[in-house]
Amino acid sequence: MPIAKTLLGRFEVLAFEPVPKTAERLAAGVACNKLTNVRVYVSALGDTNGEQTFYIAEGYSDVSSHTAYSLGIPLNWSEIQINCCTLDSMLRAGCIPKVGMMKIDVDRKSVV
């Protein structure tokens, strides 16, 4: 949210979140903070378009991944199907504007 607030009025922020419940919470936070420059997409970005299997740790709503892994604590993983699309396909279809900068969180690691 801090980055989106800084960019308010200057740039649009496109947020991609594949887990529906997490995307709902993100959209609620965007609305609560009146971030009119943020668009939330319930989708993952990847190298192919289509549905993919994703895993959610039961009882840990913020723990999800494309693989079921161990955090050193016992986890029960639920499998869901998520939408995945390529950035190129969204650009070609006119769904998103030209991208000037990207911040990506990949399995708990940020990449700019």
DSSP file with accessible surface (Angstrom, degrees, kcal/mol):
  #  RESIDUE AA STRUCTURE BP1 BP2  ACC     N-H-->O    O-->H-N    N-H-->O    O-->H-N    TCO  KAPPA ALPHA  PHI   PSI    X-CA   Y-CA   Z-CA
    1    1 A M     >        0   0   83      0, 0.0     4,-2.3     0, 0.0     5,-0.2   0.000 360.0 360.0 360.0 -37.3    0.0    0.0    0.0
    2    2 A P  H  >  +     0   0  102      0, 0.0     4,-2.0     0, 0.0     5,-0.1   0.898 360.0  49.3 -60.2 -38.6    2.8    2.5    0.7
    3    3 A I  H  > S+     0   0   82      1,-0.2     4,-1.9     2,-0.2     5,-0.2   0.935 110.8  50.1 -64.4 -44.4    4.1    2.3   -2.9
    4    4 A A  H  > S+     0   0    8      1,-0.2     4,-0.8     2,-0.2    -1,-0.2   0.903 109.5  51.2 -61.9 -39.4    0.6    2.8   -4.3
    5    5 A K  H >< S+     0   0  112     -4,-2.3     3,-0.7     1,-0.2    -1,-0.2   0.912 109.1  51.2 -64.2 -40.1    0.0    5.9   -2.0
    6    6 A T  H 3< S+     0   0   93     -4,-2.0    -1,-0.2     1,-0.2    -2,-0.2   0.872 113.9  44.2 -63.7 -35.0    3.3    7.4   -3.2
    7    7 A L  H >X S+     0   0   36     -4,-1.9     3,-2.6    -5,-0.1     4,-2.5   0.515  81.7 131.0 -89.6  -5.7    2.3    6.9   -6.9
    8    8 A L  T << S+     0   0   73     -4,-0.8     4,-0.1    -3,-0.7    -3,-0.1  -0.233  79.8  11.1 -53.8 126.8   -1.3    8.2   -6.4
    9    9 A G  T 34 S+     0   0   79      2,-0.3    -1,-0.3     1,-0.1     3,-0.1   0.274 128.7  58.5  88.5 -12.1   -2.1   10.7   -9.2
   10   10 A R  T <4 S+     0   0  161     -3,-2.6     2,-0.3     1,-0.4    -2,-0.2   0.734 108.8  13.4-115.4 -40.3    1.1    9.9  -11.1
   11   11 A F     <  -     0   0  125     -4,-2.5    -1,-0.4    -7,-0.2     2,-0.3  -0.966  66.5-118.4-140.2 158.0    1.0    6.2  -12.0
   12   12 A E        -     0   0   89     -2,-0.3     2,-0.5    -3,-0.1    26,-0.2  -0.746  23.6-147.1 -95.9 141.9   -1.4    3.3  -12.1
   13   13 A V  E     -a   38   0A  35     24,-3.6    26,-2.6    -2,-0.3     2,-0.6  -0.946   6.2-160.5-111.7 126.6   -0.6    0.2  -10.0
   14   14 A L  E     -a   39   0A  41     -2,-0.5     2,-0.5    24,-0.2    26,-0.2  -0.936   8.3-165.9-108.5 118.5   -1.6   -3.2  -11.2
   15   15 A A  E     -a   40   0A  22     24,-3.1    26,-3.4    -2,-0.6     2,-0.6  -0.926   3.0-164.6-110.6 123.6   -1.8   -5.9   -8.5
   16   16 A F  E     +a   41   0A  49     -2,-0.5    26,-0.2    24,-0.2    29,-0.1  -0.934  14.8 167.4-109.6 119.9   -2.0   -9.5   -9.4
   17   17 A E        -     0   0   41     24,-2.7    26,-0.3    -2,-0.6    27,-0.2  -0.967  18.5-165.9-134.6 115.5   -3.1  -11.9   -6.7
   18   18 A P        +     0   0   18      0, 0.0    65,-0.3     0, 0.0    26,-0.2   0.744  68.2  81.5 -76.9 -22.6   -4.0  -15.5   -7.6
   19   19 A V  S  > S-     0   0    5      1,-0.2     4,-2.7    24,-0.1     3,-0.3  -0.745  71.9-147.4 -89.6 116.5   -5.8  -16.5   -4.3
   20   20 A P  H  > S+     0   0   66      0, 0.0     4,-2.3     0, 0.0     5,-0.2   0.880  94.9  48.2 -52.0 -46.7   -9.4  -15.2   -4.3
   21   21 A K  H  > S+     0   0  156      1,-0.2     4,-1.9     2,-0.2     5,-0.1   0.898 114.0  47.2 -64.3 -38.4   -9.7  -14.6   -0.6
   22   22 A T  H  > S+     0   0   22     -3,-0.3     4,-2.4     2,-0.2    -1,-0.2   0.904 110.8  52.2 -68.7 -38.6   -6.4  -12.8   -0.5
   23   23 A A  H  X S+     0   0    3     -4,-2.7     4,-2.8     1,-0.2    -2,-0.2   0.888 107.3  53.2 -63.4 -38.2   -7.4  -10.7   -3.5
   24   24 A E  H  X S+     0   0  134     -4,-2.3     4,-2.2    -5,-0.2    -1,-0.2   0.916 110.1  47.0 -61.6 -45.0  -10.6   -9.8   -1.7
   25   25 A R  H  X S+     0   0  109     -4,-1.9     4,-2.2     2,-0.2    -2,-0.2   0.902 112.6  50.3 -64.0 -40.0   -8.7   -8.5    1.3
   26   26 A L  H  X S+     0   0   53     -4,-2.4     4,-2.5     2,-0.2    -2,-0.2   0.946 110.5  48.6 -62.6 -47.0   -6.3   -6.6   -1.0
   27   27 A A  H  X S+     0   0   44     -4,-2.8     4,-2.5     1,-0.2    -2,-0.2   0.887 110.3  52.2 -61.9 -37.7   -9.2   -5.0   -2.8
   28   28 A A  H  X S+     0   0   60     -4,-2.2     4,-2.8     2,-0.2    -1,-0.2   0.912 110.2  48.3 -65.0 -40.6  -10.8   -4.0    0.5
   29   29 A G  H  X S+     0   0   18     -4,-2.2     4,-2.0     2,-0.2    -2,-0.2   0.896 110.4  51.5 -65.7 -38.3   -7.6   -2.4    1.7
   30   30 A V  H  <>S+     0   0   15     -4,-2.5     5,-2.5     2,-0.2    -2,-0.2   0.941 113.6  44.3 -62.9 -45.6   -7.3   -0.5   -1.6
   31   31 A A  H ><5S+     0   0   71     -4,-2.5     3,-1.6     1,-0.2    -2,-0.2   0.924 111.7  52.5 -65.9 -44.1  -10.9    0.8   -1.2
   32   32 A C  H 3<5S+     0   0   99     -4,-2.8    -1,-0.2     1,-0.3    -2,-0.2   0.857 112.8  45.1 -61.1 -35.6  -10.4    1.6    2.4
   33   33 A N  T 3<5S-     0   0   64     -4,-2.0    -1,-0.3    -5,-0.2    -2,-0.2   0.327 109.9-124.5 -91.3   6.0   -7.3    3.7    1.6
   34   34 A K  T < 5 +     0   0  161     -3,-1.6     2,-1.5     1,-0.2    -3,-0.2   0.872  46.4 168.0  53.3  44.9   -9.0    5.3   -1.4
   35   35 A L    > < +     0   0    6     -5,-2.5     3,-1.5     1,-0.2    -1,-0.2  -0.647   7.1 171.9 -90.6  84.0   -6.3    4.2   -3.8
   36   36 A T  T 3  S+     0   0  131     -2,-1.5    -1,-0.2     1,-0.3    -2,-0.1   0.586  71.1  65.3 -71.9  -8.1   -8.0    5.0   -7.0
   37   37 A N  T 3  S+     0   0   14    -33,-0.1   -24,-3.6    -3,-0.1     2,-0.5   0.322  85.1  91.4 -95.7   8.2   -4.8    4.2   -9.0
   38   38 A V  E <   -a   13   0A  22     -3,-1.5     2,-0.5   -26,-0.2   -24,-0.2  -0.895  51.0-171.6-111.8 130.5   -4.8    0.5   -8.1
   39   39 A R  E     -a   14   0A  89    -26,-2.6   -24,-3.1    -2,-0.5     2,-0.5  -0.985  13.1-151.2-115.9 127.2   -6.4   -2.3  -10.1
   40   40 A V  E     -a   15   0A  45     -2,-0.5     2,-0.5   -26,-0.2   -24,-0.2  -0.869   8.4-165.9-102.1 127.5   -6.6   -5.7   -8.5
   41   41 A Y  E     -a   16   0A  41    -26,-3.4   -24,-2.7    -2,-0.5     2,-1.7  -0.950  19.7-140.4-111.8 128.8   -6.6   -8.8  -10.8
   42   42 A V  S    S+     0   0   81     -2,-0.5     2,-0.3   -26,-0.2    41,-0.2  -0.641  72.0  90.4 -86.3  80.2   -7.5  -12.2   -9.4
   43   43 A S  S    S-     0   0    5     -2,-1.7     2,-0.3   -26,-0.3    41,-0.2  -0.972  70.5-122.1-166.3 153.9   -4.8  -14.0  -11.4
   44   44 A A  E     -b   84   0B  16     39,-2.7    41,-2.1    -2,-0.3     2,-0.4  -0.690  26.1-129.6 -95.4 157.2   -1.2  -15.1  -11.3
   45   45 A L  E     +b   85   0B  64     -2,-0.3     2,-0.2    39,-0.2    41,-0.2  -0.915  45.5 138.9-103.1 138.8    1.3  -14.0  -13.9
   46   46 A G        -     0   0   34     39,-2.0    41,-0.4    -2,-0.4     3,-0.0  -0.829  65.0 -80.6-156.4-163.5    3.3  -16.7  -15.5
   47   47 A D  S    S+     0   0  141     -2,-0.2     2,-0.3    39,-0.1    39,-0.1   0.442 107.3  40.3 -96.4   0.4    4.8  -18.0  -18.7
   48   48 A T  S    S-     0   0   71     37,-0.1     2,-0.3     2,-0.1    -2,-0.1  -0.972  77.0-121.1-142.3 158.6    1.5  -19.5  -20.0
   49   49 A N        +     0   0   92     -2,-0.3     2,-0.3    36,-0.2    36,-0.3  -0.779  67.6  55.9 -95.6 144.1   -2.2  -18.7  -20.0
   50   50 A G  E    S-C   84   0B  34     34,-2.6    34,-1.9    -2,-0.3     2,-0.2  -0.791  88.0 -36.4 133.2-173.3   -4.7  -21.0  -18.4
   51   51 A E  E     -C   83   0B 140     -2,-0.3     2,-0.3    32,-0.2    32,-0.2  -0.601  51.5-176.0 -86.8 146.5   -5.5  -22.7  -15.1
   52   52 A Q  E     -C   82   0B  64     30,-2.2    30,-2.8    -2,-0.2     2,-0.3  -0.963  30.2-104.6-136.8 156.9   -2.8  -23.9  -12.7
   53   53 A T  E     -C   81   0B  49     -2,-0.3     2,-0.3    28,-0.2    28,-0.2  -0.628  39.8-179.5 -81.6 136.5   -2.8  -25.8   -9.5
   54   54 A F  E     -C   80   0B  23     26,-2.8    26,-2.8    -2,-0.3     2,-0.4  -0.946  17.3-136.2-134.8 154.6   -2.0  -23.7   -6.4
   55   55 A Y  E     -CD  79  65B  59     10,-3.2    10,-2.3    -2,-0.3     2,-0.4  -0.935  11.6-167.1-120.6 137.1   -1.7  -24.6   -2.7
   56   56 A I  E     -CD  78  64B  35     22,-2.6    22,-3.1    -2,-0.4     2,-0.6  -0.983  23.6-128.0-122.1 131.2   -3.0  -22.8    0.3
   57   57 A A  E >   -C   77   0B   1      6,-2.6     3,-2.0     3,-0.4     6,-0.3  -0.689  31.2-121.8 -78.9 118.3   -2.0  -23.7    3.9
   58   58 A E  T 3  S+     0   0  101     18,-3.3    18,-0.4    -2,-0.6    -1,-0.1  -0.383  96.0  15.7 -63.2 130.8   -5.1  -24.2    5.9
   59   59 A G  T 3  S+     0   0   83     -2,-0.1     2,-0.4    16,-0.1    -1,-0.3   0.370 112.7  81.5  87.2  -6.1   -5.3  -21.9    8.9
   60   60 A Y    X   -     0   0  106     -3,-2.0     3,-2.3     3,-0.2    -3,-0.4  -0.743  58.1-176.6-129.8  82.9   -2.6  -19.6    7.4
   61   61 A S  T 3  S+     0   0   65     -2,-0.4    -1,-0.1     1,-0.3   -39,-0.1   0.721  80.7  51.4 -60.7 -22.7   -4.4  -17.4    4.9
   62   62 A D  T 3  S+     0   0   95      1,-0.1     2,-0.8    -6,-0.0    -1,-0.3   0.423  89.5  90.4 -94.8   3.2   -1.3  -15.6    3.7
   63   63 A V    <   +     0   0   14     -3,-2.3    -6,-2.6    -6,-0.3     2,-0.3  -0.868  51.6 134.9-103.7 108.3    0.7  -18.8    3.0
   64   64 A S  E     +D   56   0B  20     -2,-0.8     2,-0.3    -8,-0.2    -8,-0.2  -0.983  18.6 161.3-148.4 155.7    0.2  -20.0   -0.5
   65   65 A S  E     -D   55   0B   0    -10,-2.3   -10,-3.2    -2,-0.3    -2,-0.0  -0.988  52.2-107.9-164.9 166.7    2.4  -21.3   -3.3
   66   66 A H  S    S+     0   0  102     -2,-0.3     2,-0.3   -12,-0.2   -13,-0.1   0.546 110.4  42.7 -81.3  -7.3    2.7  -23.1   -6.5
   67   67 A T  S    S-     0   0   64    -12,-0.1     2,-0.6   -13,-0.0   -12,-0.1  -0.986  87.0-120.2-134.0 148.7    4.3  -25.9   -4.5
   68   68 A A        +     0   0   53     -2,-0.3     2,-0.3     9,-0.1   -12,-0.0  -0.779  48.4 166.1 -85.4 119.6    3.4  -27.4   -1.1
   69   69 A Y        -     0   0   59     -2,-0.6     2,-0.4     2,-0.0     6,-0.0  -0.809  35.3-101.8-131.2 174.1    6.5  -26.8    1.1
   70   70 A S        -     0   0   94     -2,-0.3    -2,-0.0     1,-0.1     0, 0.0  -0.808  17.6-174.8-104.0 136.9    7.5  -26.9    4.8
   71   71 A L        -     0   0   83      2,-0.7    -1,-0.1    -2,-0.4    -2,-0.0   0.150  66.6 -91.8-106.1  14.4    7.9  -23.9    7.0
   72   72 A G  S    S+     0   0   71      1,-0.3    -2,-0.1     3,-0.0     0, 0.0   0.526 107.2  86.6  85.8   2.7    9.2  -26.0    9.9
   73   73 A I  S    S-     0   0   70      0, 0.0    -2,-0.7     0, 0.0    -1,-0.3  -0.958  93.0 -92.4-129.0 151.5    5.6  -26.3   11.2
   74   74 A P        -     0   0  126      0, 0.0     2,-0.4     0, 0.0    -4,-0.0  -0.479  49.4-175.8 -67.0 128.2    3.0  -28.9   10.3
   75   75 A L        -     0   0   28     -2,-0.2     2,-0.6    -6,-0.0   -16,-0.1  -0.977  23.3-148.5-126.3 141.3    0.8  -27.6    7.5
   76   76 A N        -     0   0  116    -18,-0.4   -18,-3.3    -2,-0.4     2,-0.4  -0.955  24.3-151.1-104.3 119.8   -2.2  -29.0    5.8
   77   77 A W  E     - C   0  57B  58     -2,-0.6     2,-0.4   -20,-0.2   -20,-0.2  -0.772   6.6-157.0 -97.0 134.7   -2.3  -27.8    2.2
   78   78 A S  E     - C   0  56B  41    -22,-3.1   -22,-2.6    -2,-0.4     2,-0.4  -0.900  15.9-136.4-104.2 139.6   -5.5  -27.4    0.2
   79   79 A E  E     + C   0  55B 122     -2,-0.4     2,-0.3   -24,-0.2   -24,-0.2  -0.808  28.1 171.5 -98.0 130.8   -5.3  -27.5   -3.6
   80   80 A I  E     - C   0  54B  46    -26,-2.8   -26,-2.8    -2,-0.4     2,-0.5  -0.920  32.2-119.7-131.0 161.4   -7.1  -24.9   -5.7
   81   81 A Q  E     - C   0  53B  94     -2,-0.3     2,-0.3   -28,-0.2   -28,-0.2  -0.888  34.2-172.4-100.3 130.8   -7.2  -24.1   -9.4
   82   82 A I  E     - C   0  52B   5    -30,-2.8   -30,-2.2    -2,-0.5     2,-0.3  -0.863  26.4-109.4-121.2 157.4   -6.1  -20.5  -10.2
   83   83 A N  E     - C   0  51B  84     -2,-0.3   -39,-2.7   -65,-0.3     2,-0.4  -0.661  35.0-172.8 -81.5 139.3   -6.1  -18.4  -13.3
   84   84 A C  E     +bC  44  50B   2    -34,-1.9   -34,-2.6    -2,-0.3     2,-0.3  -0.996   7.1 170.8-133.4 138.8   -2.7  -17.6  -14.8
   85   85 A C  E     -b   45   0B  14    -41,-2.1   -39,-2.0    -2,-0.4     2,-0.3  -0.967  31.5-112.1-142.1 160.8   -1.9  -15.3  -17.7
   86   86 A T     >  -     0   0   23     -2,-0.3     4,-1.6   -41,-0.2     5,-0.1  -0.667  21.0-129.9 -90.3 150.4    1.2  -13.8  -19.3
   87   87 A L  H  > S+     0   0   37    -41,-0.4     4,-2.4    -2,-0.3     5,-0.2   0.907 109.7  56.7 -62.5 -40.2    1.9  -10.1  -19.1
   88   88 A D  H  > S+     0   0  102      1,-0.2     4,-2.8     2,-0.2     5,-0.2   0.905 104.7  50.7 -59.1 -42.5    2.4  -10.1  -22.9
   89   89 A S  H  > S+     0   0   23      1,-0.2     4,-1.9     2,-0.2    -1,-0.2   0.890 110.8  49.2 -66.9 -35.3   -1.1  -11.5  -23.5
   90   90 A M  H  <>S+     0   0   20     -4,-1.6     5,-2.0     2,-0.2     6,-1.0   0.893 112.3  48.1 -70.7 -37.3   -2.7   -8.9  -21.3
   91   91 A L  H ><5S+     0   0   64     -4,-2.4     3,-1.2     1,-0.2    -2,-0.2   0.944 112.1  48.9 -64.6 -47.5   -0.8   -6.1  -23.0
   92   92 A R  H 3<5S+     0   0  185     -4,-2.8    -2,-0.2     1,-0.3    -1,-0.2   0.869 110.7  50.9 -61.1 -37.1   -1.8   -7.4  -26.5
   93   93 A A  T 3<5S-     0   0   74     -4,-1.9    -1,-0.3    -5,-0.2    -2,-0.2   0.546 112.8-119.6 -79.2  -5.9   -5.4   -7.7  -25.4
   94   94 A G  T < 5S+     0   0   61     -3,-1.2    -3,-0.2    -4,-0.4    -2,-0.1   0.670  76.6 127.8  76.5  17.3   -5.4   -4.1  -24.2
   95   95 A C  S   <S+     0   0   60     -5,-2.0    -4,-0.2    -6,-0.2    -5,-0.1   0.756  73.8  25.9 -75.6 -27.2   -6.3   -5.2  -20.6
   96   96 A I  S    S-     0   0   10     -6,-1.0    -2,-0.2    -9,-0.1     3,-0.1  -0.959  82.7-114.9-135.2 154.7   -3.4   -3.3  -19.1
   97   97 A P        -     0   0   54      0, 0.0    -2,-0.0     0, 0.0    -7,-0.0  -0.270  56.2 -64.0 -79.4 173.3   -1.3   -0.3  -20.1
   98   98 A K        -     0   0  194      1,-0.1     2,-0.5    -7,-0.1     0, 0.0  -0.298  57.9-123.2 -55.4 138.7    2.4   -0.3  -20.9
   99   99 A V        +     0   0   48      1,-0.1     3,-0.1    -3,-0.1    -1,-0.1  -0.772  32.1 174.8 -95.4 126.5    4.4   -1.3  -17.9
  100  100 A G  S    S+     0   0   85     -2,-0.5     2,-0.3     1,-0.4    -1,-0.1   0.735  70.5   4.9 -99.0 -29.5    7.1    1.1  -16.6
  101  101 A M        -     0   0  123      2,-0.0     2,-0.4    11,-0.0    -1,-0.4  -0.990  62.6-154.9-154.0 148.2    8.2   -0.8  -13.5
  102  102 A M        -     0   0   71     -2,-0.3     2,-0.5    -3,-0.1    -3,-0.0  -0.988   6.6-169.4-128.9 139.8    7.5   -4.1  -11.8
  103  103 A K        -     0   0   94     -2,-0.4     2,-0.4     9,-0.2     9,-0.2  -0.999  19.9-170.6-120.7 124.1    7.7   -5.3   -8.2
  104  104 A I  E     -E  111   0C  67      7,-3.3     7,-2.9    -2,-0.5     2,-0.6  -0.963  18.1-158.5-123.1 131.1    7.2   -9.0   -7.9
  105  105 A D  E     -E  110   0C 103     -2,-0.4     2,-0.5     5,-0.2     5,-0.2  -0.948  16.7-178.6-103.4 118.1    6.8  -11.1   -4.8
  106  106 A V  E >   -E  109   0C  78      3,-3.0     3,-0.9    -2,-0.6    -2,-0.0  -0.954  69.3 -30.8-122.2 109.1    7.7  -14.7   -5.6
  107  107 A D  T 3  S-     0   0   56     -2,-0.5    -1,-0.1     1,-0.2     3,-0.1   0.931 128.1 -41.5  44.9  55.9    7.3  -17.2   -2.7
  108  108 A R  T 3  S+     0   0  145      1,-0.2     2,-0.4    -3,-0.0    -1,-0.2   0.608 118.3 107.3  75.4  12.9    8.0  -14.6    0.0
  109  109 A K  E <   -E  106   0C 149     -3,-0.9    -3,-3.0     2,-0.0     2,-0.3  -0.984  60.4-139.9-122.4 132.4   10.9  -12.9   -1.9
  110  110 A S  E     -E  105   0C  78     -2,-0.4     2,-0.4    -5,-0.2    -5,-0.2  -0.696  16.7-173.9 -92.2 140.5   10.6   -9.4   -3.5
  111  111 A V  E      E  104   0C  82     -7,-2.9    -7,-3.3    -2,-0.3    -2,-0.0  -0.999 360.0 360.0-131.4 129.1   12.1   -8.6   -6.9
  112  112 A V              0   0  132     -2,-0.4    -9,-0.2    -9,-0.2    -2,-0.0  -0.933 360.0 360.0-114.8 360.0   12.1   -5.1   -8.4
